Amino acid sequence: MRDLFYNNNMTGWAPELTRSRPDITMEQAEKFLTRMYRTDPDFVFTVTRDFVRSCQTPVLILPDDIPAHPYAVAMESALLAPNAEVSLFPWKEPKERVPLAVRQIRSFLRAHRPVSNS
């Protein structure tokens, strides 16, 4: 679906972005989208498995299972990332699960809030 994402962003997101941000050109947006969707990705659009393995940044993964966000990739990312946390799956349905997912998101963000230097 790389072409779908690229084309949708080139006709929707990029023109809107450049209208609202005169400091960003369509050429810059096109280069960004090309890098994101069309330049030799490994298993996700923008990073390799090696990058995920070495990423020390805490990551919260809320798995999905749709063509754009396959469950297998979410679980592989969770296994590779040394500081990954994973929410329950499915978390969007039934609707009663959404508040639990939101609670986990808030807890994750609180736990990983940057330390203030003031």
N, C-alpha and C positions, 0 to 999 in steps of 0.2 A: 504493500500500500504506500510505498515511498512516494510514487508519483502523485497519488491522490493528496497526500499531506503537502507536498511541495506546491502543487497547483492550487489547492485551496488557500494556502497561506500567501501565495503570490497574488491571488485575486482578491483576497479578503483582508487578512491581517496586515500584510506589507503596505498596501496603499493607505489604509487607515493609520498605521503607525507613522508613515512619512508625512501625512497631512497634519497629525498632531505633534510631530517632532521634526521641525524643519532642519535640525542638525543631523538627521539620518536620511540618507538618500535611498532610492529604490535599488541602486547598484549595491549598496551596503547590505540591504535587506536580502537581495538575491544571493549575495555571497554567503551570508549567514545561513539562509535556507538550503543552499547547495551543500554547504558543509554539514548541516544538520541531517539532511535527508538523503544525500546522494554521494557522499564521499566515504567509500570503503568502511562502513560500519562493521563492527564485530557482531554483537548480539543485540545491542540496542543502538539507537541512532547516533549517539554522540560519544560514547566511550567504549573501551575494550574490556574484556574480562580481566585482563591484567590491571587496568586502572581500578576497577571495582575491588579487586583483591587487595590493592594497596591503599584504598581510600580509608582514611581514619575518621572522616567526618561521620557523625551519627546519621543514619538513614532510617526513616520510617517507611515501610512498604505496605501499601493498602492494595492487595492483589485484586485483579479483575480477570475476566476471561472473555475478552472480545478480541477480534482480529488486531485492533490497534494496540492492545495491552494484554498479550497472552499470559495466562497463569504460569506456564512453565518458565517464562523469562523472569517473572516476578519472584518465583521461588528460587531460581538459580541466582538471581541478584541477592536475595536474602542469605543464601548459603555462602556466597562469595564475599560479601561485604563484612569486614570484621566487626563493625559496630552497627549492624542492622537489627531492627525490630520489625516484626510482622504483625499486622492486625488479623483478626478473624476473617474467614472467607466463607461465603460471600458476606460482605459488610453492608451492602446497599439494600439487600432484600433478605428477609422481610424488613419492612420499614422500621420495625422495633429494634433492629440492630444498629441503625444509624447513630442513635445517641451513645451507644457503647463505643463505636468507632470515634465519634467526636471526643468522648472522654479520653480515649487513648491518645488521640492527636494532641489534645491540650496537655496531657501529662507528659508526653514526649517533648513538646515544645518547652514546657516549664523545666524539665530535667536538663535540657540542653540549651538553655538561655545563655547568651554570652555574658561573661562577667563584666560588670561596669567598672571602668577605671576611675570613676569620680569618687 
